[in-house]
Amino acid sequence: MEASSLSIIGMHEEINLPQVGIFKLKSKTDTGAYNSAIDCCYSEERVTPDGEHILVFNKTHPQYTGQEHTTTSFKTKKVRSSNGIVTNRYQIKMDVEINGHSFRTTFNLSNRYKMRFPTLLGRKLLGNRFIVDVTKNRNPKRINTTKSV
């Protein structure tokens, strides 16, 4: 794909995850990460009475509703973090909307509660779709991640 036909995005973008009813979610573009990642504090693989394997997960970041979600489109993958530690993580397929464009992509479920942005957009999603302009910060404001008592 020619560079002239790619959309330009900044380091911080608002995305929509229509399947789970989450809109205007603040995300960080991470060209160092292969897969995208989404905040998840709880995930559990279950078997339905019909014998179908499902993944139940929820997200607790302040921008999330706290609702549990289920999917049959998941797998477990070994993921190496930026500090070199390898862990097993669930990967799910979800639709994502960025700047009016819709894509189906893979997200690693990861506890990102203490991170500034609940979602990272990785190279697998970005490649051949977007050019990242690091001087273009659409949503640079810090998100309050402290829980009120």
N, C-alpha and C positions, 0 to 999 in steps of 0.2 A: 504494500500500500504506500502511495506517495505521501510524503510529509505534508503536502498542501491539503490533503483530504482528511488529515487527522485533527481531532478537536484538541484545543489547548486547555489544560487544567492546571490548577495551582497545587501547592503543597497541602492545602487544606480545602476540602470540598464537602458540600452537603450531599448526601445520597439518600435514596429511598429504598426500602426493602418491603415492597408491597405485599409479599406473601405472608409476612408476619405483622403487617400493619404499622410499620415504623417509617416515619417520614422526617425529612430534614435532619438526618443523623450526621453529626460532625465526624469526618473521617480524615485520616492523614495519608497522603500518598507516600508510599515507601518503595522506592525503586530497588532497594537492597533486599526486599523480601520476595520470594518466588510466588507464594500463595497469599491471598488476602486473609485477614484474621478478624474475628469478631469476638467481642467480650461475652464470656459465658462463665457463670460461676457454678453451674450444676449441669451434668449430663449423665444419662443412664440408658444403657441399652436394655430393652425389654422385649418379651415375646408376647404377642397378643394371643387370645384364645384360639384364633385361627392358625397360629404357628408363624405369623409374620413377624420379622424382626423390625423393631422401630427404635428410634432414638428420641428420647425425651430430653429437652434442654430448656434452660431459661437464662435470662440475662438480667442483671441487677443494676446496670449503669443507670444513673439518674434519667437519661433520655429514654429508657426502655419502660415498658408497661408493667413488667414483673410477671407477665403471663407465661405459662409453660407452653412450649411448642413441640410438635412431633414431626418427624420426617422418616420416610423409608429410603430416602436418597442420601446415604452416608457410608463412610468407611473409616477405618482406623489407619493412621499413617504415622511413621516415625518422622519427627520434625526436629531439625537442629536450630536452636535459638542463636541469637547474635553472640552469646557468650560461649557457644560451642556445645552446650548441653543438649543431648538428644532425649526427647520424650515422645510417648505415644499420644496422639491427639485425634479427636474425631474430626472428620472433614464432612461438610454438608454442601449440597448444591442449592443455591438460591438465586432468585432473580434480583438484580440490582439495577437501579436507575441512576444515571449520572448525567447531569446537564442535558436532560431530554432524551438520552440514549438508554435503551434497555438491553441487558445482557444476562445470561445464565453463567454463573461462575462458582468456583469452589472457595469456601471459607473454612479456615481452621478455627475450631472452637478453643478459645484461650481465655484464661482469667486476666482481663485487662482493667479491672476495676480501679486500680490506682494509677492507671495511665491517663495521660491528658486526653487522648482520643480513643473512643471505644472501638473504633474500626480502623484497620490498615488496608490500603488498596495496594496489592502486590503486582509484580511484573506480569504474571499470567493474565490478569485482567487488563492491565494497562497496554501491553504489547500490541502493536498494530492497530490501536484504537485511539490513543492519546499521546500528546506531547506534553511533558511536564515542564512548566515554567516556574522555577523556584522563586521568582520574584513576584509571582501572582498569589497572594494570600487572601483567599476569600473569607475565611472564618478563623482568624488568628486568636480570637478571644479564648481565654482559659475556661474550661468547664469545671464547675464546682462538683468535686467527687466526694466531699465529706458528707457523712450522714448526719442529719439533725436528730437530736435526742428528744 
